[in-house]
Amino acid sequence: MTKHILTLLLLLSSLGAAAQEKVAINYKKRLQTNEGWGVSLCWWAAQCGKWPEERLDSLVDWLVSPEGLNYNIFRYNIGGGDDPQWTNCSPHHFGAPGGKGLRAEIEGFQDERGGAYHWERDEAQRRIMLTIKKKRPDAIFEAFSNSAPWWMTVSGCCAGAKKATDDNLRTDYYADFAHYLVDVCKHYKEAYGLEFATLDPFNEPVTDYWYQNGGQEGCHFSTKEQINFIKVLYPILKESGLKTVISAADETSVEQSIRDILAYDSASVLQMVGQWNTHTYQGNKENKKQMYDIAKKKGIRLWQSETGDGGRGIHGNLMMARRLVEDIRYLRPVAWLDWQYVEENYDQWSLVKCDHEWGTYERHANYYVRQHFSRFVPAGYTWVEVNDSLGLAAISPDKQTLVYVTLNTDRHPRKVELTTPKSFCISEAYRTSRHENCTPITLPQTNKNATITLPSNSIVTVVLKK
């Protein structure tokens, strides 16, 4: 019996030794160059923009400073605005059970066809955006829409049509909606010197999420009607004098995004689009690889413009990081964006959680997990090849800094033996785990190899310098 136990222990020991992974970085194999990291301003900015100056400043500093998240891309939501009389829907239905709370009750700027613009509206989201612009002069801003104003819609409700699979923008209001979007972009340039790089008129358009009395603004557009609307929007935007270009189509599914881009191309409207946006809520590695191949072939810039997920604790946060790694490895976008920065009393779909009633806010594990990527691989770095399915590597523009990020979502520890590339030496390393928040660590080194220990549910970033 003792002999069998000893044999089993020796076997387990040998398996543990064999489980140590060997990782090498091929920094000469360059992939896409990182344009940056970002987040939508919808809807957290419409709430946090009401905070006192000191708290607002602190929150934005955490978001944009190089020592914080180092985010440089932000998506401003051009609100549609629901009927103030609630003629076609229940009062304040955005706060109904299962909805997103009154934070999703966004103000529109125009109340009727040919009517005056009320630029004083949406003050809170604007305040956040202008604070970001002041603190981060190199920031890239995109404007996007969830729905046209209620009076342009078929249902008279900017949450969607009566039937969720029906298009909700009236065809006789296509030009009105196009002018509305472009007028908002022109206003921000003229009043604040802020020119949006891109304008996206859609948000997850081919879904059954958007319906009358729903929990947020949303508008179904079939792929055919997306194409028809872009044909109207393109000349209006071009004649505006803005440098802003159209981005599309922000589908929730990578598979649907592929169908859209192929249809746009067949209809000869892809040439009117300057950037292709896709969400990655749904999509496997094969979908992402196909999307990348099409975008590369068509010569169009590709963004992962929105994603997020639920879960529990740091494990849920790291599963989101696994999606990020997969996106960068297979979809190969030049930018990667979160959906929400701040959520009330929730640590999954956000990076900061707050309590609006008590006025408290704090960074949680997801903030530090994301920091491993955005802080150490800023805009301008180029992703390079690394033989680690759970990791990424990137090199600085001057080729003097190499960064390697890897994670462990398993309940067992993971060990990685990193071969340090010739002429590079480890400068610093950081780890986030259940008990660490992007905390500096020391890595044991032998010759040109470094041993990286990743406890259960953890992430490590290694910075190498020449």
C-alpha positions as CSV (number, residue, x, y, z in Angstrom):
1,M,0.0,0.0,0.0
2,T,2.8,2.4,1.0
3,K,4.5,1.6,-2.3
4,H,1.4,2.6,-4.3
5,I,1.0,5.9,-2.4
6,L,4.7,6.7,-3.0
7,T,4.2,6.0,-6.7
8,L,1.2,8.2,-6.9
9,L,2.9,11.0,-5.2
10,L,5.9,10.8,-7.6
11,L,3.4,10.8,-10.5
12,L,1.6,13.9,-9.2
13,S,5.0,15.6,-8.6
14,S,6.1,14.8,-12.2
15,L,2.8,16.1,-13.6
16,G,3.2,19.3,-11.6
17,A,6.7,19.8,-13.0
18,A,5.5,19.1,-16.5
19,A,2.7,21.6,-16.1
20,Q,5.1,24.6,-16.0
21,E,4.6,26.3,-19.3
22,K,7.4,27.6,-21.4
23,V,6.7,31.0,-23.1
24,A,8.7,32.9,-25.7
25,I,8.0,36.3,-27.2
26,N,8.7,36.8,-30.9
27,Y,8.9,40.6,-30.9
28,K,10.0,40.7,-34.5
29,K,6.6,39.4,-35.6
30,R,4.5,42.6,-35.4
31,L,0.7,42.6,-35.4
32,Q,-1.7,45.5,-35.1
33,T,-0.6,48.8,-33.5
34,N,-2.7,49.8,-30.5
35,E,-4.7,53.0,-31.0
36,G,-5.9,52.9,-27.4
37,W,-8.3,51.8,-24.8
38,G,-11.6,53.4,-24.0
39,V,-15.2,53.3,-22.7
40,S,-18.6,54.6,-23.5
41,L,-19.9,57.6,-21.6
42,C,-23.4,56.2,-21.7
43,W,-24.8,56.0,-19.0
44,W,-22.5,56.5,-16.1
45,A,-21.5,60.0,-17.2
46,A,-25.1,61.2,-17.1
47,Q,-25.1,60.4,-13.4
48,C,-21.5,61.0,-12.2
49,G,-21.5,64.3,-14.2
50,K,-23.8,65.7,-11.4
51,W,-21.2,65.0,-8.7
52,P,-19.3,67.8,-6.9
53,E,-16.2,69.0,-8.7
54,E,-13.7,67.3,-6.4
55,R,-15.2,63.9,-6.8
56,L,-15.7,64.2,-10.5
57,D,-12.1,65.2,-10.9
58,S,-10.9,62.2,-8.9
59,L,-13.1,59.9,-10.9
60,V,-11.8,61.2,-14.3
61,D,-8.2,61.1,-13.1
62,W,-8.5,57.4,-12.3
63,L,-9.8,57.0,-15.8
64,V,-7.3,59.0,-17.9
65,S,-4.1,59.4,-16.0
66,P,-1.1,57.3,-17.2
67,E,-0.8,55.9,-13.6
68,G,-4.5,55.0,-13.6
69,L,-6.3,53.3,-16.4
70,N,-4.7,55.5,-19.1
71,Y,-7.8,55.4,-21.3
72,N,-7.8,57.7,-24.3
73,I,-10.9,56.8,-26.3
74,F,-14.5,57.8,-25.3
75,R,-17.9,57.3,-26.9
76,Y,-20.4,60.1,-26.4
77,N,-24.0,59.1,-26.5
78,I,-26.2,61.5,-28.6
79,G,-29.5,61.0,-26.8
80,G,-32.8,60.7,-28.7
81,G,-35.0,61.7,-25.9
82,D,-38.4,60.2,-25.2
83,D,-41.7,62.0,-25.4
84,P,-42.0,64.2,-22.3
85,Q,-45.8,63.6,-22.3
86,W,-45.3,59.8,-22.5
87,T,-48.0,59.6,-25.1
88,N,-46.9,56.3,-26.6
89,C,-45.3,54.6,-23.6
90,S,-45.4,54.4,-19.8
91,P,-44.0,57.3,-17.8
92,H,-40.3,56.8,-16.9
93,H,-40.3,53.3,-18.3
94,F,-36.5,53.3,-18.3
95,G,-36.8,52.8,-14.6
96,A,-39.2,49.8,-14.8
97,P,-38.2,46.4,-13.3
98,G,-35.7,44.7,-15.6
99,G,-34.7,48.1,-17.0
100,K,-31.5,50.0,-16.5
101,G,-32.7,52.6,-14.1
102,L,-33.4,56.3,-14.7
103,R,-29.7,56.7,-15.6
104,A,-30.8,55.5,-19.0
105,E,-33.3,58.3,-19.4
106,I,-31.2,60.4,-21.8
107,E,-32.2,63.9,-23.0
108,G,-32.5,64.7,-26.7
109,F,-31.7,68.1,-28.1
110,Q,-34.7,68.6,-30.5
111,D,-38.4,68.3,-29.8
112,E,-40.1,68.5,-33.2
113,R,-39.4,68.6,-36.9
114,G,-37.5,71.8,-37.7
115,G,-37.6,72.8,-34.1
116,A,-35.0,74.7,-32.1
117,Y,-32.1,72.9,-30.5
118,H,-31.9,72.9,-26.7
119,W,-28.1,72.8,-26.2
120,E,-28.4,73.3,-22.5
121,R,-29.6,69.7,-22.1
122,D,-27.4,66.6,-21.3
123,E,-25.3,68.8,-19.1
124,A,-23.9,65.9,-16.9
125,Q,-22.6,63.8,-19.7
126,R,-21.1,66.9,-21.4
127,R,-19.4,67.9,-18.2
128,I,-17.6,64.6,-17.9
129,M,-16.6,64.7,-21.6
130,L,-15.2,68.2,-21.4
131,T,-13.3,67.3,-18.2
132,I,-11.8,64.4,-20.0
133,K,-10.9,66.6,-22.9
134,K,-9.1,69.1,-20.5
135,K,-7.2,66.4,-18.7
136,R,-6.4,64.3,-21.8
137,P,-5.8,66.6,-24.8
138,D,-4.9,63.6,-27.0
139,A,-8.3,61.9,-26.3
140,I,-10.2,60.4,-29.3
141,F,-14.0,60.9,-29.1
142,E,-16.7,59.0,-31.0
143,A,-20.3,60.1,-31.2
144,F,-22.9,57.3,-31.3
145,S,-26.7,57.0,-31.2
146,N,-29.0,54.4,-29.6
147,S,-32.2,55.9,-31.1
148,A,-33.5,58.8,-33.0
149,P,-35.7,61.3,-31.0
150,W,-39.2,59.8,-30.3
151,W,-41.0,62.0,-32.8
152,M,-38.9,60.4,-35.7
153,T,-39.8,56.9,-34.7
154,V,-42.6,54.6,-35.9
155,S,-43.8,53.7,-32.4
156,G,-43.4,57.2,-30.9
157,C,-41.1,55.7,-28.3
158,C,-37.3,55.8,-28.5
159,A,-37.0,52.4,-26.7
160,G,-38.0,50.6,-29.9
161,A,-40.9,49.5,-32.1
162,K,-44.0,47.7,-30.9
163,K,-42.4,44.5,-32.3
164,A,-38.8,44.2,-31.4
165,T,-37.7,42.9,-34.8
166,D,-39.3,45.9,-36.6
167,D,-37.3,48.9,-37.8
168,N,-38.3,52.0,-35.7
169,L,-36.9,55.0,-37.6
170,R,-39.6,56.3,-40.0
171,T,-38.2,56.3,-43.6
172,D,-39.6,59.8,-44.2
173,Y,-37.4,61.0,-41.3
174,Y,-34.1,59.6,-42.5
175,A,-32.8,63.0,-43.6
176,D,-34.0,64.6,-40.3
177,F,-32.2,62.1,-38.3
178,A,-29.0,62.4,-40.3
179,H,-29.1,66.2,-39.9
180,Y,-29.8,65.8,-36.2
181,L,-26.7,63.7,-35.7
182,V,-24.5,66.0,-37.8
183,D,-25.8,69.1,-36.1
184,V,-24.9,67.8,-32.7
185,C,-21.4,67.0,-34.0
186,K,-21.1,70.5,-35.5
187,H,-22.3,72.1,-32.2
188,Y,-19.6,70.4,-30.2
189,K,-16.9,71.6,-32.5
190,E,-18.2,75.1,-32.7
191,A,-19.0,75.6,-29.0
192,Y,-16.2,73.5,-27.4
193,G,-13.6,72.9,-30.0
194,L,-14.3,69.2,-29.7
195,E,-14.4,67.3,-33.1
196,F,-15.6,63.8,-33.0
197,A,-13.3,61.5,-35.0
198,T,-16.2,59.2,-35.9
199,L,-20.0,59.1,-35.9
200,D,-21.9,55.8,-35.4
201,P,-25.6,56.1,-36.1
202,F,-26.4,52.5,-34.9
203,N,-26.2,50.4,-31.7
204,E,-26.8,46.7,-31.9
205,P,-29.3,47.3,-34.7
206,V,-30.0,43.7,-35.9
207,T,-31.3,42.4,-32.5
208,D,-34.6,41.9,-30.8
209,Y,-33.5,43.9,-27.8
210,W,-35.4,47.2,-28.6
211,Y,-39.1,47.4,-28.0
212,Q,-41.7,50.0,-26.9
213,N,-41.6,50.6,-23.2
214,G,-38.2,48.9,-22.9
215,G,-35.4,49.6,-20.5
216,Q,-33.2,51.9,-22.6
217,E,-33.1,53.8,-25.9
218,G,-32.7,51.4,-28.8
219,C,-33.6,51.2,-32.5
220,H,-33.8,48.2,-34.8
221,F,-32.3,48.6,-38.3
222,S,-32.3,45.7,-40.7
223,T,-29.0,45.5,-42.6
224,K,-30.8,46.7,-45.7
225,E,-32.1,49.8,-43.8
226,Q,-28.7,50.5,-42.3
227,I,-27.4,50.7,-45.9
228,N,-30.2,53.0,-46.9
229,F,-29.6,55.3,-44.0
230,I,-25.9,55.5,-44.6
231,K,-26.6,56.6,-48.2
232,V,-28.5,59.5,-46.7
233,L,-26.1,60.3,-43.9
234,Y,-22.9,60.2,-45.9
235,P,-23.4,63.3,-48.2
236,I,-24.9,65.4,-45.3
237,L,-21.8,64.6,-43.1
238,K,-19.4,65.2,-46.0
239,E,-21.0,68.6,-46.7
240,S,-20.8,69.7,-43.0
241,G,-17.1,70.6,-43.2
242,L,-16.3,68.2,-40.3
243,K,-13.4,65.8,-40.5
244,T,-15.7,63.2,-38.7
245,V,-16.2,60.0,-40.6
246,I,-19.0,57.4,-40.3
247,S,-18.4,54.3,-38.2
248,A,-20.7,51.3,-38.2
249,A,-22.5,49.0,-37.3
250,D,-21.9,48.1,-33.7
251,E,-23.6,44.8,-33.7
252,T,-23.6,42.8,-30.5
253,S,-22.6,39.6,-32.4
254,V,-19.4,39.3,-34.4
255,E,-21.2,36.9,-36.7
256,Q,-23.9,39.5,-37.5
257,S,-21.1,42.1,-37.9
258,I,-19.6,39.9,-40.6
259,R,-23.0,39.7,-42.4
260,D,-23.3,43.5,-42.2
261,I,-19.9,44.3,-43.6
262,L,-20.3,41.9,-46.5
263,A,-23.7,43.4,-47.3
264,Y,-22.3,46.9,-47.1
265,D,-19.5,45.9,-49.5
266,S,-22.0,44.3,-51.9
267,A,-24.1,47.5,-51.9
268,S,-21.1,49.7,-52.5
269,V,-21.5,51.7,-49.2
270,L,-18.6,50.3,-47.3
271,Q,-16.5,53.0,-49.0
272,M,-18.6,55.5,-47.2
273,V,-17.6,54.1,-43.8
274,G,-14.3,55.1,-42.3
275,Q,-14.2,52.6,-39.4
276,W,-15.8,49.3,-38.6
277,N,-17.1,48.8,-35.1
278,T,-18.1,45.5,-33.6
279,H,-19.1,44.4,-30.1
280,T,-17.9,41.1,-28.8
281,Y,-20.7,40.0,-26.5
282,Q,-21.1,37.1,-28.8
283,G,-18.5,35.5,-31.1
284,N,-16.0,32.7,-31.1
285,K,-12.4,32.6,-32.3
286,E,-13.3,31.6,-35.8
287,N,-15.8,34.5,-36.1
288,K,-13.2,37.0,-34.8
289,K,-10.5,35.7,-37.2
290,Q,-12.9,36.0,-40.1
291,M,-13.9,39.5,-39.1
292,Y,-10.3,40.5,-39.0
293,D,-9.5,39.0,-42.3
294,I,-12.4,40.8,-44.0
295,A,-11.5,44.2,-42.4
296,K,-7.8,43.7,-43.5
297,K,-8.8,42.8,-47.0
298,K,-11.1,45.8,-47.3
299,G,-8.5,48.1,-45.7
300,I,-10.9,49.4,-43.0
301,R,-9.9,50.3,-39.4
302,L,-11.4,47.9,-36.9
303,W,-12.5,48.6,-33.3
304,Q,-13.9,46.4,-30.6
305,S,-16.2,49.2,-29.5
306,E,-18.2,47.7,-26.6
307,T,-18.2,44.6,-24.4
308,G,-18.8,43.5,-20.9
309,D,-20.0,40.6,-18.8
310,G,-21.4,39.4,-15.5
311,G,-19.9,36.9,-13.1
312,R,-18.8,36.9,-9.5
313,G,-15.9,38.6,-7.9
314,I,-12.4,38.6,-9.4
315,H,-13.1,35.4,-11.3
316,G,-15.8,37.2,-13.3
317,N,-13.4,40.1,-13.9
318,L,-10.7,37.7,-15.1
319,M,-13.1,35.9,-17.4
320,M,-13.7,39.3,-19.0
321,A,-9.9,39.7,-19.3
322,R,-9.9,36.4,-21.2
323,R,-12.3,37.8,-23.7
324,L,-10.0,40.8,-24.1
325,V,-7.0,38.5,-24.7
326,E,-9.0,36.5,-27.3
327,D,-10.3,39.7,-29.0
328,I,-6.7,41.1,-29.4
329,R,-5.3,37.7,-30.6
330,Y,-8.1,36.9,-33.1
331,L,-10.2,39.9,-33.9
332,R,-7.0,42.1,-33.8
333,P,-8.8,45.5,-33.3
334,V,-6.7,48.6,-33.1
335,A,-8.8,49.8,-30.1
336,W,-10.6,47.9,-27.3
337,L,-13.4,49.6,-25.4
338,D,-15.4,48.8,-22.2
339,W,-19.2,49.4,-21.9
340,Q,-19.4,50.9,-18.4
341,Y,-16.8,52.6,-16.2
342,V,-19.0,53.1,-13.1
343,E,-21.9,51.0,-11.8
344,E,-23.9,51.4,-8.6
345,N,-23.0,48.7,-6.1
346,Y,-21.8,46.2,-8.7
347,D,-18.3,44.9,-9.5
348,Q,-18.7,43.2,-12.9
349,W,-19.9,45.5,-15.7
350,S,-17.8,48.3,-14.4
351,L,-14.3,49.2,-13.1
352,V,-15.5,51.5,-10.3
353,K,-18.5,50.9,-8.1
354,C,-20.4,53.7,-6.4
355,D,-23.4,54.6,-4.2
356,H,-25.1,57.7,-5.5
357,E,-27.2,58.1,-2.4
358,W,-24.2,58.2,0.0
359,G,-21.8,59.7,-2.5
360,T,-19.2,57.0,-2.2
361,Y,-17.1,55.4,-4.9
362,E,-14.2,53.0,-5.1
363,R,-12.1,51.0,-7.5
364,H,-12.6,47.3,-7.4
365,A,-10.7,44.3,-8.8
366,N,-11.9,44.8,-12.4
367,Y,-10.1,48.2,-12.4
368,Y,-6.8,46.7,-11.5
369,V,-7.3,43.8,-13.9
370,R,-7.9,46.1,-16.8
371,Q,-4.9,48.3,-15.7
372,H,-2.6,45.4,-16.5
373,F,-3.3,46.0,-20.2
374,S,-4.2,49.7,-20.5
375,R,-1.5,51.2,-18.2
376,F,1.4,49.2,-19.6
377,V,0.4,48.9,-23.3
378,P,-0.6,52.5,-24.1
379,A,-1.6,53.9,-27.5
380,G,1.3,53.5,-30.0
381,Y,2.5,50.1,-28.8
382,T,2.4,47.3,-31.3
383,W,1.1,43.8,-30.4
384,V,3.6,41.0,-31.1
385,E,3.5,37.3,-31.3
386,V,3.7,35.2,-28.1
387,N,3.0,31.5,-27.7
388,D,0.6,31.8,-24.8
389,S,-3.1,31.5,-25.4
390,L,-3.8,33.3,-22.1
391,G,-1.4,36.1,-22.7
392,L,-0.4,39.1,-24.9
393,A,2.8,40.9,-25.7
394,A,3.5,44.3,-27.1
395,I,6.5,46.5,-28.0
396,S,6.9,50.2,-27.6
397,P,7.3,52.6,-30.6
398,D,11.1,53.1,-29.9
399,K,11.5,49.3,-29.5
400,Q,13.1,49.8,-26.1
401,T,10.2,48.4,-24.0
402,L,8.5,45.0,-24.2
403,V,5.4,44.1,-22.2
404,Y,4.0,40.7,-21.4
405,V,0.6,40.1,-19.8
406,T,-0.8,36.7,-18.8
407,L,-3.6,35.5,-16.6
408,N,-4.9,32.5,-14.7
409,T,-8.7,31.9,-14.3
410,D,-8.2,28.4,-12.9
411,R,-8.6,27.4,-9.2
412,H,-5.1,25.9,-9.3
413,P,-1.9,27.9,-9.5
414,R,-0.2,28.4,-12.9
415,K,3.5,28.6,-13.5
416,V,5.1,30.2,-16.6
417,E,8.7,30.1,-17.5
418,L,9.4,33.1,-19.6
419,T,12.4,33.2,-21.9
420,T,13.7,36.7,-21.8
421,P,14.3,37.9,-25.3
422,K,17.9,38.7,-26.2
423,S,19.0,42.3,-25.2
424,F,15.9,42.7,-22.9
425,C,16.0,42.5,-19.1
426,I,13.1,42.4,-16.7
427,S,12.5,45.9,-15.3
428,E,9.4,45.5,-13.2
429,A,6.4,43.1,-12.7
430,Y,2.9,43.5,-11.2
431,R,0.2,41.1,-10.1
432,T,-3.5,41.4,-9.3
433,S,-5.1,38.5,-7.3
434,R,-7.7,38.2,-4.5
435,H,-5.2,40.0,-2.2
436,E,-3.2,42.2,-4.6
437,N,-4.2,45.2,-6.7
438,C,-1.6,45.7,-9.5
439,T,1.1,45.2,-6.8
440,P,4.8,45.2,-7.6
441,I,6.4,41.7,-7.4
442,T,9.8,40.2,-7.8
443,L,10.3,37.4,-10.3
444,P,13.0,34.7,-9.8
445,Q,15.4,34.5,-12.7
446,T,17.9,31.9,-13.9
447,N,20.1,32.8,-16.8
448,K,17.7,34.2,-19.5
449,N,14.5,32.7,-17.9
450,A,12.1,34.1,-15.4
451,T,9.6,32.1,-13.4
452,I,6.1,33.7,-13.1
453,T,3.8,32.3,-10.5
454,L,0.1,33.0,-11.0
455,P,-2.1,32.0,-8.0
456,S,-5.7,31.0,-8.5
457,N,-7.6,33.8,-10.3
458,S,-4.7,36.3,-11.0
459,I,-3.0,38.3,-13.7
460,V,0.6,39.3,-14.1
461,T,2.3,42.0,-16.2
462,V,6.0,41.9,-16.9
463,V,7.9,45.0,-18.2
464,L,11.2,44.3,-20.0
465,K,13.7,47.0,-21.0
466,K,16.7,47.2,-23.3
